[in-house]
């Protein structure tokens, strides 16, 4: 998904730090990991700075059994990421576009830098003839958060106000 598609699909876009994780089985008996996040910056949506939310990710390891979903979003405790999320039944959030919707960040000399996502994914889209063709990534290079923030707000202009 390109950046406009990620933005259009997201209910909320925010920067957050992973506080902890809890692995368990969901209502369909799948192993899932709930990542508790603290929002440090809201780009758009209803979330507020300081709010804690749960991001549900497919996969994890418990009771000696592991489940891995290639391309699924993952966050380790202490990591900071730019998150494109949609609300789902049950009160938690899911990343838009799997790992494309959780873009890891690191501190750079000029502020926060956002890293490309989509690890483990082969990006495709439907072409004009209905066939799958290579798709565009949301981010192709490490990008300053300030630049990406402007691009996200421009892509979502008229949809939501920060």
C-alpha positions as CSV (number, residue, x, y, z in Angstrom):
1,X,0.0,0.0,0.0
2,X,1.3,3.5,-0.8
3,X,1.0,6.2,1.8
4,X,-2.3,7.6,0.6
5,X,-3.9,4.1,0.7
6,X,-2.5,3.5,4.2
7,X,-3.8,6.9,5.4
8,X,-7.2,6.4,3.8
9,X,-7.7,3.0,5.4
10,X,-6.6,4.1,8.9
11,X,-8.9,5.3,11.6
12,X,-6.0,6.7,13.6
13,X,-2.4,7.6,12.8
14,X,-0.1,8.2,15.8
15,X,3.4,7.7,17.2
16,X,3.5,5.3,20.1
17,X,5.9,3.4,22.4
18,X,5.4,-0.3,23.1
19,X,5.0,-0.7,26.9
20,X,4.4,-4.5,27.1
21,X,3.0,-7.5,25.3
22,X,0.6,-10.3,26.2
23,X,0.4,-13.5,24.2
24,X,-2.9,-15.5,24.4
25,X,-5.4,-17.3,22.2
26,X,-8.2,-15.3,20.6
27,X,-11.8,-16.3,20.2
28,X,-10.8,-18.3,17.1
29,X,-8.1,-20.2,19.0
30,X,-5.3,-18.4,17.2
31,X,-2.2,-17.3,19.0
32,X,-2.1,-13.5,19.1
33,X,0.0,-10.9,20.7
34,X,-1.6,-7.8,22.2
35,X,0.9,-4.9,22.4
36,X,0.1,-2.2,24.9
37,X,1.1,1.2,23.4
38,X,1.3,4.7,24.9
39,X,0.6,7.4,22.3
40,X,3.2,10.1,22.3
41,X,2.0,12.0,19.3
42,X,-1.3,12.1,17.4
43,X,-1.2,12.7,13.7
44,X,-4.9,12.3,13.1
45,X,-7.9,10.4,14.5
46,X,-9.6,10.2,17.9
47,X,-6.6,9.0,20.0
48,X,-5.0,11.5,22.4
49,X,-1.4,11.9,23.7
50,X,-0.8,9.8,26.8
51,X,-3.7,7.3,26.0
52,X,-2.9,3.6,26.2
53,X,-4.3,1.4,23.5
54,X,-3.9,-2.3,22.5
55,X,-2.6,-3.3,19.0
56,X,-3.5,-6.9,18.2
57,X,-0.9,-8.8,16.1
58,X,-1.3,-12.3,14.8
59,X,1.3,-14.7,16.1
60,X,3.4,-15.2,19.1
61,X,4.7,-18.0,21.3
62,X,3.0,-19.6,24.4
63,X,3.1,-22.9,26.1
64,X,5.9,-24.2,23.9
65,X,3.9,-23.5,20.7
66,X,4.7,-20.7,18.3
67,X,2.7,-19.1,15.5
68,X,4.2,-16.8,12.9
69,X,2.4,-14.9,10.2
70,X,4.8,-13.6,7.5
71,X,4.4,-9.9,7.0
72,X,2.4,-9.3,10.2
73,X,3.2,-6.3,12.3
74,X,5.4,-6.8,15.4
75,X,6.6,-4.4,18.1
76,X,9.0,-5.1,20.9
77,X,8.7,-3.5,24.3
78,X,10.5,-0.2,24.3
79,X,10.2,0.3,20.5
80,X,8.7,3.5,19.1
81,X,6.8,3.5,15.8
82,X,4.5,5.4,13.6
83,X,1.3,3.4,13.6
84,X,-1.5,3.4,11.0
85,X,-4.4,1.6,12.8
86,X,-8.0,0.7,12.3
87,X,-10.5,0.0,15.1
88,X,-12.0,-3.5,15.2
89,X,-14.7,-5.2,17.2
90,X,-13.4,-6.1,20.6
91,X,-11.9,-2.7,21.4
92,X,-8.4,-3.2,20.1
93,X,-6.6,-1.9,17.1
94,X,-5.1,-3.7,14.0
95,X,-2.3,-2.3,11.9
96,X,-3.3,-1.3,8.4
97,X,-1.5,-3.2,5.7
98,X,0.1,-5.6,8.2
99,X,3.7,-4.6,8.8
100,X,3.4,-1.6,6.5
101,X,1.2,0.0,9.2
102,X,3.9,-0.1,11.9
103,X,6.9,1.9,10.8
104,X,9.7,1.7,13.3
105,X,11.4,4.9,14.4
106,X,14.8,5.9,15.7
107,X,16.3,9.1,17.0
108,X,18.5,10.9,14.4
109,X,20.6,14.0,14.6
110,X,17.7,16.1,13.4
111,X,14.9,14.3,15.3
112,X,12.9,11.2,14.8
113,X,13.5,9.2,11.7
114,X,10.9,6.7,10.3
115,X,12.0,3.4,8.7
116,X,10.3,1.7,5.8
117,X,7.9,-1.1,6.8
118,X,6.5,-4.1,5.0
119,X,9.0,-6.7,6.2
120,X,8.1,-10.1,5.0
121,X,5.6,-8.8,2.4
122,X,5.5,-9.0,-1.4
123,X,3.6,-5.8,-2.3
124,X,1.1,-6.1,-5.1
125,X,-2.0,-4.3,-6.3
126,X,-4.7,-5.0,-9.0
127,X,-3.7,-3.6,-12.4
128,X,-6.2,-2.2,-14.9
129,X,-6.8,-5.7,-16.4
130,X,-7.5,-7.1,-12.9
131,X,-4.2,-9.0,-12.6
132,X,-1.8,-8.6,-9.7
133,X,1.1,-6.3,-10.5
134,X,3.9,-5.0,-8.2
135,X,2.6,-2.5,-5.7
136,X,4.0,0.6,-4.2
137,X,5.4,0.8,-0.6
138,X,4.3,3.6,1.7
139,X,7.9,4.5,2.4
140,X,11.0,3.7,0.3
141,X,13.7,5.3,2.5
142,X,14.4,6.4,6.0
143,X,12.4,9.7,6.3
144,X,12.2,12.4,9.0
145,X,9.0,12.2,11.0
146,X,8.4,15.9,10.3
147,X,8.3,15.2,6.5
148,X,6.2,12.1,6.9
149,X,3.7,13.9,9.2
150,X,3.1,16.5,6.5
151,X,2.6,13.8,3.8
152,X,0.1,11.9,6.0
153,X,-1.8,15.1,6.8
154,X,-1.9,16.0,3.1
155,X,-3.1,12.5,2.2
156,X,-5.8,12.7,4.7
157,X,-6.8,16.3,4.1
158,X,-10.5,16.8,4.4
159,X,-11.0,13.4,6.1
160,X,-10.0,14.1,9.7
161,X,-8.6,17.0,11.6
162,X,-5.7,16.6,14.0
